[in-house]
Amino acid sequence: MKIWLEKYHQLTDREKILVVTSVVLIVIVLFYLLVWSPINSALATHQKTVEGKRDDMAWIEKNSNRAIQLRGSGGSKSVFTGSLPQAVNQSASRINIAISRMQPQGDELKVWVDQAPFNDVISWLQSMENSGIKIINVDLSEANAPGMVKVRSLQLGKS
């Protein structure tokens, strides 16, 4: 550090002004590149994430009322006595839902659907409940297209 100060004192006044100005500019550029820019881009990313989560929440609130309404309108429960895979296939084909895989497990059945409209899935679930098929577990996830869901796992049984 002492060497740098000695060299600085040997400079002319004009060179000293140039060195000080250069150092100040370098400090400003480094501050911008190392501190300000990363914070600013992280903030923008988080704002986009929050906006996306708000949109998701609004969509969930909008459609959850319908799901609650459909669940509450179950009324009288009927007892299912037929073939579970056959009934599930028929109800899915009526609503145009393409089942990707079925796996019987004793008196229960696991079903997977790659992609289907959310409203159709809710209608399908309601029609199965109305016919006496018990919905044991449902695992849905968002699909690539808006309003579409994947049925990652649907476990059904006889009432």
C-alpha positions in Angstrom: 0.0 0.0 0.0 2.9 2.3 0.8 4.3 1.8 -2.7 1.0 2.9 -4.2 0.9 6.0 -2.1 4.4 7.0 -3.1 3.6 6.5 -6.8 0.4 8.5 -6.4 2.3 11.4 -4.8 4.8 11.4 -7.7 2.0 12.0 -10.2 1.1 15.4 -11.6 -2.1 17.1 -10.5 -3.8 16.2 -13.7 -2.8 12.5 -13.4 -4.0 12.5 -9.8 -7.5 13.7 -10.8 -7.6 11.0 -13.6 -6.6 8.2 -11.1 -9.2 9.4 -8.5 -11.9 9.6 -11.1 -11.0 6.2 -12.5 -11.1 4.6 -9.0 -14.5 6.2 -8.3 -15.9 4.9 -11.6 -14.5 1.4 -11.0 -16.0 1.4 -7.5 -19.4 2.5 -8.9 -19.3 -0.2 -11.7 -18.3 -2.9 -9.2 -21.1 -1.9 -6.8 -23.6 -2.0 -9.7 -22.4 -5.4 -11.0 -21.8 -7.2 -7.7 -24.6 -5.7 -5.5 -27.3 -3.7 -7.2 -27.9 -5.8 -10.4 -28.2 -9.2 -8.6 -30.5 -7.7 -6.0 -32.6 -6.0 -8.6 -32.9 -9.2 -10.8 -33.7 -11.4 -7.7 -36.4 -8.9 -6.7 -38.0 -9.0 -10.2 -37.9 -12.8 -10.2 -39.6 -12.9 -6.8 -42.3 -10.4 -8.0 -43.1 -12.6 -11.0 -43.3 -15.6 -8.7 -45.7 -13.8 -6.4 -47.9 -12.7 -9.3 -48.0 -16.3 -10.5 -48.9 -17.5 -7.1 -51.7 -14.9 -6.8 -53.1 -16.0 -10.2 -53.0 -19.7 -9.0 -54.7 -18.7 -5.8 -57.5 -16.8 -7.6 -58.0 -19.8 -9.9 -58.1 -22.2 -6.9 -60.6 -20.0 -5.0 -62.8 -19.7 -8.1 -62.9 -23.4 -8.7 -62.9 -24.6 -5.1 -66.4 -23.3 -4.6 -67.6 -25.5 -7.5 -65.8 -28.5 -6.0 -67.4 -27.9 -2.6 -70.8 -27.5 -4.3 -70.4 -30.7 -6.2 -69.3 -32.6 -3.1 -72.2 -31.2 -1.1 -74.7 -32.1 -3.7 -74.0 -35.8 -3.2 -77.4 -36.3 -1.6 -78.3 -40.0 -1.2 -75.5 -42.5 -1.5 -76.1 -45.5 -3.7 -74.3 -48.8 -3.3 -72.1 -49.9 -6.2 -72.2 -53.6 -7.0 -70.8 -54.0 -10.6 -67.3 -54.2 -12.1 -65.2 -51.3 -10.8 -62.8 -51.0 -13.9 -65.8 -51.3 -16.3 -67.7 -48.6 -14.5 -64.7 -46.3 -14.3 -64.0 -46.8 -18.1 -67.6 -46.1 -19.0 -67.9 -42.9 -16.9 -64.6 -41.6 -18.2 -65.6 -42.2 -21.8 -68.9 -40.4 -21.3 -67.0 -37.3 -20.1 -64.2 -37.8 -22.7 -61.4 -38.4 -20.2 -58.6 -40.6 -21.5 -57.4 -43.0 -18.7 -53.7 -43.7 -19.2 -53.4 -46.5 -16.6 -55.5 -48.6 -14.3 -54.3 -51.0 -11.6 -56.7 -53.2 -9.6 -55.8 -53.7 -5.9 -58.2 -56.1 -4.4 -61.6 -54.4 -4.0 -59.9 -51.1 -4.9 -58.7 -49.5 -8.2 -55.9 -47.0 -8.9 -56.3 -44.8 -11.9 -54.0 -42.4 -13.7 -54.9 -39.7 -16.2 -52.1 -37.8 -18.1 -54.1 -34.7 -18.9 -57.8 -33.6 -18.6 -59.7 -30.4 -18.1 -60.2 -29.6 -14.4 -64.0 -29.2 -14.7 -64.3 -32.5 -16.5 -62.3 -34.3 -13.8 -64.6 -32.8 -11.1 -67.7 -33.9 -13.1 -66.2 -37.3 -13.5 -65.5 -37.7 -9.8 -69.1 -36.5 -9.0 -70.6 -39.0 -11.4 -68.6 -41.8 -9.9 -69.7 -40.8 -6.4 -73.3 -40.6 -7.5 -73.1 -44.1 -8.9 -71.8 -45.5 -5.6 -68.1 -45.6 -6.2 -66.1 -44.4 -3.2 -63.3 -42.0 -3.8 -60.6 -42.9 -1.3 -57.7 -40.6 -2.4 -57.1 -38.1 -5.2 -53.8 -36.6 -6.2 -54.0 -33.9 -8.8 -51.3 -31.7 -10.3 -51.3 -28.8 -12.7 -50.7 -29.8 -16.3 -48.9 -27.7 -19.0 -52.0 -26.0 -20.4 -54.2 -23.6 -18.4 -57.2 -25.3 -16.9 -55.8 -28.8 -17.4 -54.8 -31.2 -14.6 -53.0 -34.5 -14.3 -54.5 -37.2 -12.1 -51.3 -38.5 -10.6 -53.2 -41.0 -8.5 -56.9 -41.7 -8.0 -57.8 -44.5 -5.6 -61.4 -45.8 -5.9 -63.3 -48.4 -4.0 -66.8 -49.8 -3.7 -69.2 -48.2 -1.2 
